[in-house]
Amino acid sequence: MRLLIDTSNVQFTVGREVQPKTDQNGAQRVERNTNIPMWSVQLVAVDDGGAEVINVTVAASQAPTVAVGSSVSPVALQAIPWAQNGKHGVAYRATEIKALTGSKSASTAASS
């Protein structure tokens, strides 16, 4: 089951450089149906209840261009509960990680 997360009251900051998502042998993983490379983006999510560090997977032909410390918005962020070999957790996935206007990685600011 995949659950779409309401991010309207959450601020996200990039916690570390974007990394290729790799398998146990160090090879970059790709989506099964599309063969598009997968990337791991560490985000610090802050809301009224505090902060949490999450790793978000994004499938894209190129790594998301976001800088450490920049404010971003994960597009269509999903929580995907998993259980395997007696272990369980939640994986996070987004269709895209967008730099917010005015953040360190934004190249242009919107003008009014």
C-alpha positions in Angstrom: 0.0 0.0 0.0 1.3 3.5 -0.9 0.1 6.5 1.1 0.3 10.0 -0.3 1.6 12.4 2.4 0.2 15.9 2.9 3.3 18.1 3.0 1.5 21.5 3.1 2.6 22.2 6.7 6.1 20.7 6.5 9.4 22.4 5.6 12.0 20.3 3.8 15.8 20.9 3.7 18.4 18.8 1.9 20.5 17.1 4.5 23.4 15.7 2.3 24.5 15.4 -1.4 22.2 13.3 -3.6 23.4 9.7 -3.9 22.7 7.0 -6.4 20.4 4.4 -4.8 22.5 1.2 -4.9 22.0 -2.5 -4.4 24.0 -4.8 -2.1 26.7 -5.0 -4.8 27.1 -1.3 -5.2 25.3 -1.1 -8.6 22.8 1.7 -9.1 19.2 0.5 -8.9 16.8 1.2 -11.7 13.0 1.2 -11.8 11.7 -2.3 -12.9 9.3 -1.1 -15.5 11.1 1.9 -17.0 14.8 1.2 -16.4 15.2 4.8 -15.1 18.0 5.3 -12.5 17.0 5.8 -8.9 18.4 8.4 -6.5 18.4 8.9 -2.7 17.8 12.3 -1.4 18.2 12.9 2.4 15.7 15.4 3.6 15.1 17.0 7.0 11.4 17.4 7.5 10.3 20.0 10.1 6.7 20.6 11.3 5.0 21.7 14.5 5.9 18.4 16.1 9.7 18.6 15.5 12.1 17.3 12.9 12.8 14.0 11.3 15.4 12.9 8.8 14.0 10.8 5.9 15.6 9.3 2.8 13.4 9.9 -0.3 13.8 7.8 -3.5 13.4 9.6 -6.8 13.6 8.0 -10.3 15.1 10.3 -12.9 17.6 10.1 -15.7 19.8 12.7 -14.0 20.3 13.2 -10.2 18.1 15.9 -8.7 19.9 19.2 -8.7 19.5 20.4 -5.1 22.2 21.7 -2.8 22.8 20.7 0.8 21.0 23.1 3.1 18.5 24.3 0.4 14.8 24.4 0.9 12.9 21.9 -1.3 9.5 20.5 -2.0 9.1 16.8 -2.6 6.4 16.3 -5.3 3.8 13.5 -4.7 5.6 12.3 -1.6 4.5 8.7 -0.7 5.0 6.6 2.4 5.4 2.9 1.5 5.2 0.5 4.5 7.3 -2.6 4.1 8.1 -5.9 5.9 10.8 -8.4 5.1 12.5 -11.2 7.0 11.0 -10.0 10.3 12.0 -6.4 9.8 9.7 -3.6 8.9 9.7 0.2 8.2 8.6 2.9 5.8 10.2 3.8 2.5 9.6 7.3 1.0 9.3 8.1 -2.6 8.6 11.2 -4.6 8.2 11.9 -8.3 10.5 14.9 -8.1 12.4 17.1 -5.6 12.0 20.8 -6.5 14.2 23.5 -5.2 12.1 26.3 -3.7 12.5 29.9 -5.1 14.9 31.8 -3.1 16.7 28.7 -1.8 20.5 28.2 -2.2 20.0 26.0 -5.3 17.5 28.2 -7.1 19.1 29.9 -10.0 16.5 32.6 -10.5 13.9 34.2 -8.2 10.4 34.8 -9.3 9.6 38.5 -9.8 6.2 40.1 -9.3 
